[in-house]
Amino acid sequence: MRIAVIGATGTAGSLTTAAARRAGHEVVEISRSTGVDLHTGAGLAAALEGVDAVIDASNAFPTDPDQDVVEAFAIATSHVVAACAAAEAHLVHLSIEGIDLPDFDGFAYYLAKREQERIIRESGVSSTIVRSAQWFEFATNPAAVSFTDDRVTVQDWLVQPIAAETVARVLVDECGTRGAARSIAGPEAIALPELTARVLAAHGDERPVESVPAALPGLSRGILLARDGAELLGPDLDAWLAA
């Protein structure tokens, strides 16, 4: 199968590219560095010529600081959908578990991801939306983790992390399976400060980890945990750290 990966240089995209190649697929890497601009659509149609499936693992944040994030993501996704339709390619879109919970109504990034899903569902293009919980790699994400020379401060989120490599394999699998939607999370819940502490310790970082209240109270109550019907996929944290 010939698979295009949009956002091929990012964390998810690079792992997905590797997973697709390991599975024996021909991969077309799509990113700004390959001459494709999702905001204008320039180069996208040509890049998708002859592909059977498209995996969108991109985050099309605006290049203009005055542009709205929701608008930027919507424009990019509209270009992706149109190009997939023209190429008659199946679209596999990476989204976020729990994205439609009202707790996130005030978060621009989540609103942007919701808008992407809406555009895809209403487009009529053959598609699979894969919603993923946070990844183990989120343990050091600046959205919730702050570093200084002598300590690490982590917001008290309750998460159910999944390995990014597992997410990548699911995205590739869905190019062939072509289900309408799929939700995935890791096998166990853990407080983010504990996750961060264990990841840092595995890398020999001895800085103390301090837990602070979450910016959104619901994040401590479990709004990021797997929803009903989500698949719980390994490895667990011990196995991921060991690897």
CYANA upper distance limits for C-alpha pairs under 8 A (distance plus 0.5 A):
  1 MET  CA     24 GLY  CA      8.49
  1 MET  CA     25 HIS  CA      5.61
  1 MET  CA     26 GLU  CA      6.68
  1 MET  CA     51 VAL  CA      8.28
  1 MET  CA     52 ASP  CA      6.80
  1 MET  CA     53 ALA  CA      8.36
  2 ARG  CA     25 HIS  CA      6.43
  2 ARG  CA     26 GLU  CA      5.19
  2 ARG  CA     27 VAL  CA      6.39
  2 ARG  CA     28 VAL  CA      7.92
  2 ARG  CA     50 GLY  CA      7.95
  2 ARG  CA     51 VAL  CA      5.44
  2 ARG  CA     52 ASP  CA      5.90
  2 ARG  CA     53 ALA  CA      7.29
  3 ILE  CA     20 ALA  CA      8.21
  3 ILE  CA     25 HIS  CA      7.30
  3 ILE  CA     26 GLU  CA      6.64
  3 ILE  CA     27 VAL  CA      5.46
  3 ILE  CA     28 VAL  CA      6.62
  3 ILE  CA     51 VAL  CA      6.19
  3 ILE  CA     52 ASP  CA      6.51
  3 ILE  CA     53 ALA  CA      5.46
  3 ILE  CA     54 VAL  CA      6.16
  3 ILE  CA     55 ILE  CA      7.81
  3 ILE  CA    175 CYS  CA      8.38
  4 ALA  CA     27 VAL  CA      6.14
  4 ALA  CA     28 VAL  CA      4.93
  4 ALA  CA     29 GLU  CA      6.48
  4 ALA  CA     30 ILE  CA      7.32
  4 ALA  CA     48 LEU  CA      7.26
  4 ALA  CA     51 VAL  CA      7.01
  4 ALA  CA     53 ALA  CA      6.90
  4 ALA  CA     54 VAL  CA      5.20
  4 ALA  CA     55 ILE  CA      6.66
  5 VAL  CA     13 GLY  CA      6.99
  5 VAL  CA     16 THR  CA      7.93
  5 VAL  CA     17 THR  CA      7.06
  5 VAL  CA     27 VAL  CA      7.60
  5 VAL  CA     28 VAL  CA      6.73
  5 VAL  CA     29 GLU  CA      5.80
  5 VAL  CA     30 ILE  CA      6.29
  5 VAL  CA     54 VAL  CA      6.43
  5 VAL  CA     55 ILE  CA      5.32
  5 VAL  CA     56 ASP  CA      6.61
  5 VAL  CA     57 ALA  CA      7.57
  6 ILE  CA     13 GLY  CA      7.43
  6 ILE  CA     29 GLU  CA      7.12
  6 ILE  CA     30 ILE  CA      5.19
  6 ILE  CA     31 SER  CA      6.60
  6 ILE  CA     54 VAL  CA      7.80
  6 ILE  CA     55 ILE  CA      6.56
  6 ILE  CA     56 ASP  CA      5.28
  6 ILE  CA     57 ALA  CA      6.26
  6 ILE  CA     58 SER  CA      6.27
  7 GLY  CA     12 ALA  CA      8.44
  7 GLY  CA     13 GLY  CA      5.76
  7 GLY  CA     14 SER  CA      8.41
  7 GLY  CA     29 GLU  CA      8.26
  7 GLY  CA     30 ILE  CA      6.52
  7 GLY  CA     31 SER  CA      5.69
  7 GLY  CA     56 ASP  CA      7.22
  7 GLY  CA     57 ALA  CA      5.80
  7 GLY  CA     58 SER  CA      4.66
  7 GLY  CA     59 ASN  CA      7.76
  8 ALA  CA     12 ALA  CA      8.15
  8 ALA  CA     13 GLY  CA      4.54
  8 ALA  CA     14 SER  CA      5.57
  8 ALA  CA     16 THR  CA      8.19
  8 ALA  CA     17 THR  CA      7.07
  8 ALA  CA     29 GLU  CA      5.89
  8 ALA  CA     30 ILE  CA      6.19
  8 ALA  CA     31 SER  CA      6.47
  8 ALA  CA     57 ALA  CA      7.88
  8 ALA  CA     58 SER  CA      8.19
  9 THR  CA     13 GLY  CA      6.25
  9 THR  CA     14 SER  CA      5.73
  9 THR  CA     31 SER  CA      7.25
 10 GLY  CA     14 SER  CA      6.18
 10 GLY  CA     57 ALA  CA      8.33
 10 GLY  CA     58 SER  CA      7.87
 11 THR  CA     15 LEU  CA      6.93
 11 THR  CA    164 ALA  CA      8.42
 12 ALA  CA     16 THR  CA      6.48
 12 ALA  CA     57 ALA  CA      6.63
 12 ALA  CA    164 ALA  CA      7.01
 12 ALA  CA    165 GLU  CA      8.33
 12 ALA  CA    167 VAL  CA      8.25
 12 ALA  CA    168 ALA  CA      6.95
 13 GLY  CA     17 THR  CA      6.53
 13 GLY  CA     57 ALA  CA      5.96
 13 GLY  CA     58 SER  CA      7.77
 13 GLY  CA    168 ALA  CA      8.25
 14 SER  CA     18 ALA  CA      6.82
 15 LEU  CA     19 ALA  CA      6.62
 15 LEU  CA    164 ALA  CA      7.96
 15 LEU  CA    165 GLU  CA      6.55
 15 LEU  CA    168 ALA  CA      6.37
 16 THR  CA     20 ALA  CA      6.52
 16 THR  CA    165 GLU  CA      7.99
 16 THR  CA    168 ALA  CA      4.89
 16 THR  CA    169 ARG  CA      7.21
 16 THR  CA    171 LEU  CA      7.65
 16 THR  CA    172 VAL  CA      7.37
 17 THR  CA     21 ARG  CA      6.82
 17 THR  CA     27 VAL  CA      7.19
 17 THR  CA     29 GLU  CA      7.89
 18 ALA  CA     22 ARG  CA      6.67
 19 ALA  CA     23 ALA  CA      6.74
 19 ALA  CA    165 GLU  CA      8.35
 19 ALA  CA    168 ALA  CA      6.92
 19 ALA  CA    169 ARG  CA      6.39
 19 ALA  CA    172 VAL  CA      7.56
 20 ALA  CA     24 GLY  CA      7.06
 20 ALA  CA     25 HIS  CA      5.98
 20 ALA  CA     26 GLU  CA      8.03
 20 ALA  CA     27 VAL  CA      7.42
 20 ALA  CA    169 ARG  CA      8.10
 20 ALA  CA    172 VAL  CA      6.36
 21 ARG  CA     25 HIS  CA      5.64
 21 ARG  CA     26 GLU  CA      6.95
 21 ARG  CA     27 VAL  CA      7.18
 28 VAL  CA     47 ALA  CA      8.03
 29 GLU  CA     34 THR  CA      7.88
 30 ILE  CA     34 THR  CA      6.40
 30 ILE  CA     35 GLY  CA      8.40
 30 ILE  CA     36 VAL  CA      7.04
 30 ILE  CA     47 ALA  CA      7.82
 31 SER  CA     35 GLY  CA      7.31
 31 SER  CA     36 VAL  CA      6.21
 31 SER  CA     37 ASP  CA      7.91
 32 ARG  CA     36 VAL  CA      5.54
 32 ARG  CA     37 ASP  CA      6.31
 35 GLY  CA     42 ALA  CA      8.33
 35 GLY  CA     43 GLY  CA      6.77
 36 VAL  CA     41 GLY  CA      7.60
 36 VAL  CA     42 ALA  CA      6.18
 36 VAL  CA     43 GLY  CA      5.17
 36 VAL  CA     44 LEU  CA      6.08
 36 VAL  CA     47 ALA  CA      8.32
 37 ASP  CA     41 GLY  CA      5.95
 37 ASP  CA     42 ALA  CA      5.72
 37 ASP  CA     43 GLY  CA      7.21
 37 ASP  CA     44 LEU  CA      7.68
 38 LEU  CA     42 ALA  CA      7.46
 38 LEU  CA     44 LEU  CA      7.74
 38 LEU  CA     60 ALA  CA      7.50
 38 LEU  CA     75 ILE  CA      8.38
 38 LEU  CA     76 ALA  CA      5.35
 38 LEU  CA     77 THR  CA      8.28
 38 LEU  CA     79 HIS  CA      7.15
 38 LEU  CA     80 VAL  CA      7.86
 39 HIS  CA     60 ALA  CA      7.89
 39 HIS  CA     62 PRO  CA      8.40
 39 HIS  CA     72 ALA  CA      7.35
 39 HIS  CA     75 ILE  CA      6.69
 39 HIS  CA     76 ALA  CA      5.46
 39 HIS  CA     79 HIS  CA      8.20
 40 THR  CA     76 ALA  CA      7.97
 40 THR  CA     79 HIS  CA      8.16
 41 GLY  CA     45 ALA  CA      8.19
 41 GLY  CA     76 ALA  CA      7.76
 41 GLY  CA     79 HIS  CA      6.00
 41 GLY  CA     80 VAL  CA      8.18
 43 GLY  CA     47 ALA  CA      6.68
 44 LEU  CA     48 LEU  CA      6.85
 44 LEU  CA     79 HIS  CA      8.44
 44 LEU  CA     80 VAL  CA      8.05
 44 LEU  CA     83 ALA  CA      7.22
 45 ALA  CA     49 GLU  CA      7.04
 45 ALA  CA     83 ALA  CA      5.71
 45 ALA  CA     86 ALA  CA      8.19
 45 ALA  CA     87 ALA  CA      8.12
 48 LEU  CA     54 VAL  CA      8.41
 48 LEU  CA     83 ALA  CA      7.60
 48 LEU  CA     84 CYS  CA      7.85
 48 LEU  CA     87 ALA  CA      6.89
 49 GLU  CA     87 ALA  CA      6.56
 50 GLY  CA     87 ALA  CA      7.41
 51 VAL  CA     87 ALA  CA      7.58
 51 VAL  CA     89 ALA  CA      6.86
 52 ASP  CA     88 GLU  CA      7.96
 52 ASP  CA     89 ALA  CA      5.40
 52 ASP  CA     90 HIS  CA      7.03
 53 ALA  CA     89 ALA  CA      5.28
 53 ALA  CA     90 HIS  CA      5.02
 53 ALA  CA     91 LEU  CA      6.38
 53 ALA  CA     92 VAL  CA      7.96
 53 ALA  CA    175 CYS  CA      6.25
 54 VAL  CA     84 CYS  CA      7.81
 54 VAL  CA     89 ALA  CA      7.01
 54 VAL  CA     90 HIS  CA      6.57
 54 VAL  CA     91 LEU  CA      5.31
 54 VAL  CA     92 VAL  CA      6.53
 54 VAL  CA    175 CYS  CA      8.07
 55 ILE  CA     91 LEU  CA      6.47
 55 ILE  CA     92 VAL  CA      5.17
 55 ILE  CA     93 HIS  CA      6.44
 55 ILE  CA     94 LEU  CA      8.18
 55 ILE  CA    171 LEU  CA      7.42
 55 ILE  CA    172 VAL  CA      8.18
 55 ILE  CA    175 CYS  CA      8.26
 56 ASP  CA     91 LEU  CA      7.79
 56 ASP  CA     92 VAL  CA      6.67
 56 ASP  CA     93 HIS  CA      5.40
 56 ASP  CA     94 LEU  CA      6.72
 57 ALA  CA     93 HIS  CA      7.17
 57 ALA  CA     94 LEU  CA      6.02
 59 ASN  CA     73 PHE  CA      8.07
 60 ALA  CA     72 ALA  CA      7.18
 60 ALA  CA     73 PHE  CA      6.09
 60 ALA  CA     76 ALA  CA      7.03
 61 PHE  CA     69 VAL  CA      6.76
 61 PHE  CA     72 ALA  CA      6.87
 61 PHE  CA     73 PHE  CA      7.20
 62 PRO  CA     67 GLN  CA      6.62
 62 PRO  CA     68 ASP  CA      7.82
 62 PRO  CA     69 VAL  CA      6.71
 62 PRO  CA     72 ALA  CA      5.92
 62 PRO  CA     73 PHE  CA      8.30
 63 THR  CA     67 GLN  CA      8.32
 67 GLN  CA     71 GLU  CA      7.72
 67 GLN  CA     72 ALA  CA      7.39
 68 ASP  CA     72 ALA  CA      6.74
 69 VAL  CA     73 PHE  CA      6.68
 69 VAL  CA    108 ALA  CA      7.06
 69 VAL  CA    109 TYR  CA      7.37
 69 VAL  CA    112 ALA  CA      6.92
 70 VAL  CA     74 ALA  CA      6.54
 70 VAL  CA    108 ALA  CA      7.07
 70 VAL  CA    109 TYR  CA      7.66
 70 VAL  CA    111 LEU  CA      6.93
 70 VAL  CA    112 ALA  CA      4.62
 70 VAL  CA    113 LYS  CA      8.28
 70 VAL  CA    115 GLU  CA      7.54
 71 GLU  CA     75 ILE  CA      6.63
 71 GLU  CA    112 ALA  CA      7.97
 72 ALA  CA     76 ALA  CA      6.76
 73 PHE  CA     77 THR  CA      6.59
 73 PHE  CA    112 ALA  CA      6.39
 73 PHE  CA    113 LYS  CA      7.95
 73 PHE  CA    115 GLU  CA      8.21
 73 PHE  CA    116 GLN  CA      7.15
 74 ALA  CA     78 SER  CA      6.59
 74 ALA  CA    112 ALA  CA      7.51
 74 ALA  CA    115 GLU  CA      6.71
 74 ALA  CA    116 GLN  CA      6.22
 74 ALA  CA    119 ILE  CA      7.91
 75 ILE  CA     79 HIS  CA      6.89
 76 ALA  CA     80 VAL  CA      6.85
 77 THR  CA     81 VAL  CA      6.55
 77 THR  CA    116 GLN  CA      6.48
 77 THR  CA    119 ILE  CA      7.70
 77 THR  CA    120 ILE  CA      8.11
 78 SER  CA     82 ALA  CA      6.65
 78 SER  CA    119 ILE  CA      7.35
 78 SER  CA    120 ILE  CA      8.48
 79 HIS  CA     83 ALA  CA      6.65
 80 VAL  CA     84 CYS  CA      6.62
 81 VAL  CA     85 ALA  CA      6.64
 81 VAL  CA     91 LEU  CA      8.27
 81 VAL  CA    120 ILE  CA      7.18
 81 VAL  CA    123 SER  CA      7.60
 81 VAL  CA    125 VAL  CA      7.37
 82 ALA  CA     86 ALA  CA      6.75
 83 ALA  CA     87 ALA  CA      6.65
 84 CYS  CA     88 GLU  CA      6.27
 84 CYS  CA     89 ALA  CA      5.56
 84 CYS  CA     90 HIS  CA      7.35
 84 CYS  CA     91 LEU  CA      7.22
 84 CYS  CA    125 VAL  CA      7.79
 85 ALA  CA     89 ALA  CA      7.01
 85 ALA  CA    125 VAL  CA      6.39
 89 ALA  CA    126 SER  CA      7.79
 90 HIS  CA    125 VAL  CA      7.85
 90 HIS  CA    126 SER  CA      5.49
 90 HIS  CA    127 SER  CA      5.96
 90 HIS  CA    128 THR  CA      8.36
 90 HIS  CA    175 CYS  CA      7.36
 90 HIS  CA    178 ARG  CA      7.96
 91 LEU  CA    125 VAL  CA      8.06
 91 LEU  CA    126 SER  CA      6.74
 91 LEU  CA    127 SER  CA      4.96
 91 LEU  CA    128 THR  CA      6.74
 91 LEU  CA    175 CYS  CA      8.12
 92 VAL  CA    127 SER  CA      6.17
 92 VAL  CA    128 THR  CA      5.25
 92 VAL  CA    129 ILE  CA      6.45
 92 VAL  CA    130 VAL  CA      7.65
 92 VAL  CA    171 LEU  CA      7.10
 92 VAL  CA    174 GLU  CA      7.29
 92 VAL  CA    175 CYS  CA      7.10
 93 HIS  CA    127 SER  CA      7.96
 93 HIS  CA    128 THR  CA      6.72
 93 HIS  CA    129 ILE  CA      5.38
 93 HIS  CA    130 VAL  CA      6.54
 94 LEU  CA    129 ILE  CA      6.73
 94 LEU  CA    130 VAL  CA      5.60
 94 LEU  CA    131 ARG  CA      6.70
 94 LEU  CA    132 SER  CA      7.85
 94 LEU  CA    171 LEU  CA      8.08
 95 SER  CA     99 ILE  CA      8.48
 95 SER  CA    113 LYS  CA      7.12
 95 SER  CA    117 GLU  CA      8.33
 95 SER  CA    129 ILE  CA      7.20
 95 SER  CA    130 VAL  CA      6.26
 95 SER  CA    131 ARG  CA      5.05
 95 SER  CA    132 SER  CA      6.75
 96 ILE  CA    113 LYS  CA      8.12
 96 ILE  CA    130 VAL  CA      8.21
 96 ILE  CA    131 ARG  CA      5.03
 96 ILE  CA    132 SER  CA      5.37
 96 ILE  CA    133 ALA  CA      6.60
 96 ILE  CA    134 GLN  CA      8.31
 97 GLU  CA    131 ARG  CA      5.17
 97 GLU  CA    132 SER  CA      5.39
 97 GLU  CA    133 ALA  CA      5.51
 97 GLU  CA    183 SER  CA      7.05
 97 GLU  CA    184 ILE  CA      7.96
 97 GLU  CA    185 ALA  CA      8.48
 97 GLU  CA    224 LEU  CA      7.65
 97 GLU  CA    226 ALA  CA      7.50
 97 GLU  CA    227 ARG  CA      7.91
 98 GLY  CA    131 ARG  CA      8.47
 98 GLY  CA    223 ILE  CA      7.61
 98 GLY  CA    224 LEU  CA      6.87
 98 GLY  CA    225 LEU  CA      8.36
 98 GLY  CA    226 ALA  CA      8.11
 98 GLY  CA    227 ARG  CA      7.28
 99 ILE  CA    104 PHE  CA      7.65
 99 ILE  CA    110 TYR  CA      6.66
 99 ILE  CA    113 LYS  CA      8.00
 99 ILE  CA    114 ARG  CA      7.20
100 ASP  CA    104 PHE  CA      7.80
100 ASP  CA    114 ARG  CA      7.43
101 LEU  CA    105 ASP  CA      8.01
101 LEU  CA    223 ILE  CA      8.41
103 ASP  CA    218 GLY  CA      7.49
103 ASP  CA    223 ILE  CA      8.48
104 PHE  CA    110 TYR  CA      6.92
104 PHE  CA    111 LEU  CA      8.10
105 ASP  CA    110 TYR  CA      8.09
105 ASP  CA    111 LEU  CA      7.25
106 GLY  CA    111 LEU  CA      8.21
107 PHE  CA    111 LEU  CA      6.72
108 ALA  CA    112 ALA  CA      6.54
109 TYR  CA    113 LYS  CA      6.81
110 TYR  CA    114 ARG  CA      6.66
111 LEU  CA    115 GLU  CA      6.72
112 ALA  CA    116 GLN  CA      6.82
113 LYS  CA    117 GLU  CA      6.91
114 ARG  CA    118 ARG  CA      6.77
115 GLU  CA    119 ILE  CA      6.69
116 GLN  CA    120 ILE  CA      6.80
117 GLU  CA    121 ARG  CA      6.61
117 GLU  CA    129 ILE  CA      7.86
118 ARG  CA    122 GLU  CA      6.56
119 ILE  CA    123 SER  CA      6.45
120 ILE  CA    124 GLY  CA      7.80
120 ILE  CA    125 VAL  CA      7.58
120 ILE  CA    127 SER  CA      7.82
121 ARG  CA    125 VAL  CA      8.25
121 ARG  CA    127 SER  CA      8.34
127 SER  CA    178 ARG  CA      7.43
127 SER  CA    179 GLY  CA      8.21
127 SER  CA    180 ALA  CA      6.86
128 THR  CA    174 GLU  CA      7.57
128 THR  CA    178 ARG  CA      6.53
128 THR  CA    179 GLY  CA      6.20
128 THR  CA    180 ALA  CA      5.14
128 THR  CA    181 ALA  CA      5.61
128 THR  CA    182 ARG  CA      7.94
129 ILE  CA    180 ALA  CA      7.07
129 ILE  CA    181 ALA  CA      5.24
129 ILE  CA    182 ARG  CA      6.87
130 VAL  CA    171 LEU  CA      7.77
130 VAL  CA    181 ALA  CA      6.28
130 VAL  CA    182 ARG  CA      5.27
130 VAL  CA    183 SER  CA      6.27
130 VAL  CA    184 ILE  CA      8.04
131 ARG  CA    181 ALA  CA      8.29
131 ARG  CA    182 ARG  CA      6.66
131 ARG  CA    183 SER  CA      5.13
131 ARG  CA    184 ILE  CA      6.77
132 SER  CA    162 ILE  CA      8.42
132 SER  CA    167 VAL  CA      7.72
132 SER  CA    183 SER  CA      6.42
132 SER  CA    184 ILE  CA      5.49
132 SER  CA    185 ALA  CA      6.46
133 ALA  CA    159 VAL  CA      8.30
133 ALA  CA    160 GLN  CA      7.03
133 ALA  CA    161 PRO  CA      6.54
133 ALA  CA    162 ILE  CA      7.06
133 ALA  CA    184 ILE  CA      6.89
133 ALA  CA    185 ALA  CA      5.40
133 ALA  CA    186 GLY  CA      7.89
133 ALA  CA    224 LEU  CA      7.44
133 ALA  CA    225 LEU  CA      7.72
133 ALA  CA    226 ALA  CA      7.37
134 GLN  CA    138 PHE  CA      6.85
134 GLN  CA    159 VAL  CA      7.40
134 GLN  CA    160 GLN  CA      7.32
134 GLN  CA    161 PRO  CA      5.50
134 GLN  CA    162 ILE  CA      6.92
134 GLN  CA    185 ALA  CA      8.11
134 GLN  CA    224 LEU  CA      8.31
135 TRP  CA    139 ALA  CA      8.47
135 TRP  CA    161 PRO  CA      5.20
135 TRP  CA    162 ILE  CA      5.16
135 TRP  CA    163 ALA  CA      5.87
135 TRP  CA    164 ALA  CA      6.11
136 PHE  CA    161 PRO  CA      5.68
136 PHE  CA    162 ILE  CA      6.26
136 PHE  CA    163 ALA  CA      6.02
136 PHE  CA    164 ALA  CA      7.62
136 PHE  CA    195 LEU  CA      8.35
136 PHE  CA    237 LEU  CA      8.22
137 GLU  CA    141 ASN  CA      7.92
137 GLU  CA    163 ALA  CA      8.00
137 GLU  CA    164 ALA  CA      7.77
139 ALA  CA    145 VAL  CA      8.02
139 ALA  CA    192 LEU  CA      7.17
139 ALA  CA    193 PRO  CA      8.46
139 ALA  CA    195 LEU  CA      6.51
139 ALA  CA    196 THR  CA      5.12
139 ALA  CA    199 VAL  CA      7.49
140 THR  CA    144 ALA  CA      8.34
140 THR  CA    145 VAL  CA      6.29
140 THR  CA    196 THR  CA      6.94
141 ASN  CA    145 VAL  CA      6.17
142 PRO  CA    146 SER  CA      6.48
144 ALA  CA    154 VAL  CA      6.32
144 ALA  CA    155 GLN  CA      5.84
145 VAL  CA    152 VAL  CA      7.56
145 VAL  CA    153 THR  CA      6.25
145 VAL  CA    154 VAL  CA      5.04
145 VAL  CA    155 GLN  CA      7.07
146 SER  CA    152 VAL  CA      6.25
146 SER  CA    153 THR  CA      5.58
146 SER  CA    154 VAL  CA      6.95
147 PHE  CA    151 ARG  CA      6.86
147 PHE  CA    152 VAL  CA      5.17
147 PHE  CA    153 THR  CA      6.97
148 THR  CA    152 VAL  CA      6.71
150 ASP  CA    207 ARG  CA      6.40
150 ASP  CA    208 PRO  CA      7.97
151 ARG  CA    207 ARG  CA      5.52
151 ARG  CA    208 PRO  CA      5.64
151 ARG  CA    209 VAL  CA      6.58
151 ARG  CA    210 GLU  CA      7.80
152 VAL  CA    207 ARG  CA      7.06
152 VAL  CA    208 PRO  CA      6.71
152 VAL  CA    209 VAL  CA      5.25
152 VAL  CA    210 GLU  CA      6.59
153 THR  CA    209 VAL  CA      6.29
153 THR  CA    210 GLU  CA      5.27
153 THR  CA    211 SER  CA      6.48
153 THR  CA    212 VAL  CA      7.27
154 VAL  CA    192 LEU  CA      7.56
154 VAL  CA    193 PRO  CA      5.86
154 VAL  CA    196 THR  CA      8.17
154 VAL  CA    209 VAL  CA      7.45
154 VAL  CA    210 GLU  CA      6.61
154 VAL  CA    211 SER  CA      5.54
154 VAL  CA    212 VAL  CA      6.49
155 GLN  CA    192 LEU  CA      7.62
155 GLN  CA    193 PRO  CA      7.37
155 GLN  CA    211 SER  CA      6.26
155 GLN  CA    212 VAL  CA      5.37
155 GLN  CA    213 PRO  CA      6.03
155 GLN  CA    214 ALA  CA      5.26
155 GLN  CA    215 ALA  CA      7.94
156 ASP  CA    191 ALA  CA      7.03
156 ASP  CA    192 LEU  CA      6.59
156 ASP  CA    193 PRO  CA      6.80
156 ASP  CA    211 SER  CA      6.30
156 ASP  CA    212 VAL  CA      6.29
156 ASP  CA    213 PRO  CA      5.88
156 ASP  CA    214 ALA  CA      5.62
156 ASP  CA    219 LEU  CA      7.92
156 ASP  CA    220 SER  CA      6.16
157 TRP  CA    191 ALA  CA      6.28
157 TRP  CA    192 LEU  CA      5.75
157 TRP  CA    193 PRO  CA      8.14
157 TRP  CA    214 ALA  CA      6.71
157 TRP  CA    219 LEU  CA      5.41
157 TRP  CA    220 SER  CA      5.01
157 TRP  CA    221 ARG  CA      8.21
157 TRP  CA    222 GLY  CA      7.95
158 LEU  CA    189 ALA  CA      7.31
158 LEU  CA    190 ILE  CA      6.32
158 LEU  CA    191 ALA  CA      5.02
158 LEU  CA    192 LEU  CA      6.46
158 LEU  CA    219 LEU  CA      6.69
158 LEU  CA    220 SER  CA      5.70
158 LEU  CA    221 ARG  CA      7.17
158 LEU  CA    222 GLY  CA      5.72
158 LEU  CA    223 ILE  CA      8.33
158 LEU  CA    224 LEU  CA      7.28
158 LEU  CA    225 LEU  CA      7.68
159 VAL  CA    189 ALA  CA      6.04
159 VAL  CA    190 ILE  CA      6.07
159 VAL  CA    191 ALA  CA      6.64
159 VAL  CA    192 LEU  CA      6.85
159 VAL  CA    222 GLY  CA      7.37
159 VAL  CA    224 LEU  CA      6.11
159 VAL  CA    225 LEU  CA      6.13
160 GLN  CA    185 ALA  CA      6.66
160 GLN  CA    186 GLY  CA      5.89
160 GLN  CA    187 PRO  CA      7.56
160 GLN  CA    188 GLU  CA      6.09
160 GLN  CA    189 ALA  CA      4.72
160 GLN  CA    190 ILE  CA      6.69
160 GLN  CA    224 LEU  CA      7.66
160 GLN  CA    225 LEU  CA      5.88
160 GLN  CA    226 ALA  CA      7.26
161 PRO  CA    185 ALA  CA      6.70
161 PRO  CA    186 GLY  CA      5.36
161 PRO  CA    187 PRO  CA      8.28
161 PRO  CA    188 GLU  CA      7.88
161 PRO  CA    189 ALA  CA      7.65
161 PRO  CA    190 ILE  CA      8.38
162 ILE  CA    166 THR  CA      7.55
162 ILE  CA    167 VAL  CA      7.91
162 ILE  CA    184 ILE  CA      8.40
162 ILE  CA    185 ALA  CA      5.83
162 ILE  CA    186 GLY  CA      4.49
162 ILE  CA    187 PRO  CA      8.02
162 ILE  CA    233 LEU  CA      7.51
162 ILE  CA    234 GLY  CA      7.46
162 ILE  CA    235 PRO  CA      8.02
162 ILE  CA    236 ASP  CA      8.29
163 ALA  CA    167 VAL  CA      7.10
163 ALA  CA    186 GLY  CA      7.78
163 ALA  CA    234 GLY  CA      7.87
163 ALA  CA    235 PRO  CA      7.38
163 ALA  CA    240 TRP  CA      7.79
164 ALA  CA    168 ALA  CA      6.74
165 GLU  CA    169 ARG  CA      6.87
166 THR  CA    170 VAL  CA      6.85
166 THR  CA    233 LEU  CA      7.98
166 THR  CA    234 GLY  CA      7.97
167 VAL  CA    171 LEU  CA      6.78
167 VAL  CA    184 ILE  CA      8.37
168 ALA  CA    172 VAL  CA      6.89
169 ARG  CA    173 ASP  CA      6.60
170 VAL  CA    174 GLU  CA      6.68
171 LEU  CA    175 CYS  CA      7.35
172 VAL  CA    176 GLY  CA      8.10
173 ASP  CA    177 THR  CA      6.74
174 GLU  CA    178 ARG  CA      5.58
174 GLU  CA    179 GLY  CA      7.29
182 ARG  CA    230 ALA  CA      7.88
183 SER  CA    227 ARG  CA      8.48
183 SER  CA    229 GLY  CA      7.84
183 SER  CA    230 ALA  CA      5.18
183 SER  CA    231 GLU  CA      6.66
184 ILE  CA    226 ALA  CA      7.87
184 ILE  CA    230 ALA  CA      5.69
184 ILE  CA    231 GLU  CA      5.23
184 ILE  CA    232 LEU  CA      6.47
184 ILE  CA    233 LEU  CA      7.41
185 ALA  CA    225 LEU  CA      8.35
185 ALA  CA    226 ALA  CA      6.36
185 ALA  CA    230 ALA  CA      7.22
185 ALA  CA    231 GLU  CA      6.73
185 ALA  CA    232 LEU  CA      5.52
185 ALA  CA    233 LEU  CA      6.68
186 GLY  CA    232 LEU  CA      5.60
186 GLY  CA    233 LEU  CA      5.63
186 GLY  CA    234 GLY  CA      6.41
186 GLY  CA    235 PRO  CA      7.95
186 GLY  CA    236 ASP  CA      7.38
187 PRO  CA    232 LEU  CA      5.44
187 PRO  CA    233 LEU  CA      6.25
187 PRO  CA    234 GLY  CA      6.43
187 PRO  CA    235 PRO  CA      8.03
187 PRO  CA    236 ASP  CA      6.56
188 GLU  CA    236 ASP  CA      7.54
189 ALA  CA    225 LEU  CA      7.60
190 ILE  CA    194 GLU  CA      7.45
190 ILE  CA    195 LEU  CA      7.13
191 ALA  CA    195 LEU  CA      6.89
192 LEU  CA    196 THR  CA      6.56
193 PRO  CA    197 ALA  CA      6.61
193 PRO  CA    209 VAL  CA      7.21
193 PRO  CA    210 GLU  CA      7.70
193 PRO  CA    211 SER  CA      6.31
194 GLU  CA    198 ARG  CA      6.69
195 LEU  CA    199 VAL  CA      6.69
196 THR  CA    200 LEU  CA      6.57
196 THR  CA    209 VAL  CA      8.11
197 ALA  CA    201 ALA  CA      6.54
197 ALA  CA    208 PRO  CA      8.21
197 ALA  CA    209 VAL  CA      6.51
198 ARG  CA    202 ALA  CA      6.65
199 VAL  CA    203 HIS  CA      7.07
199 VAL  CA    241 LEU  CA      7.70
200 LEU  CA    204 GLY  CA      6.84
200 LEU  CA    205 ASP  CA      5.45
200 LEU  CA    206 GLU  CA      7.67
201 ALA  CA    205 ASP  CA      5.74
201 ALA  CA    206 GLU  CA      6.72
202 ALA  CA    241 LEU  CA      7.41
213 PRO  CA    217 PRO  CA      8.15
213 PRO  CA    220 SER  CA      8.44
214 ALA  CA    219 LEU  CA      6.85
214 ALA  CA    220 SER  CA      6.92
215 ALA  CA    219 LEU  CA      8.44
216 LEU  CA    220 SER  CA      8.27
217 PRO  CA    221 ARG  CA      7.34
218 GLY  CA    222 GLY  CA      6.90
218 GLY  CA    223 ILE  CA      6.24
219 LEU  CA    223 ILE  CA      6.07
219 LEU  CA    224 LEU  CA      6.98
226 ALA  CA    230 ALA  CA      6.43
235 PRO  CA    239 ALA  CA      6.22
235 PRO  CA    240 TRP  CA      6.34
236 ASP  CA    240 TRP  CA      6.63
237 LEU  CA    241 LEU  CA      6.52
238 ASP  CA    242 ALA  CA      6.63
239 ALA  CA    243 ALA  CA      6.73
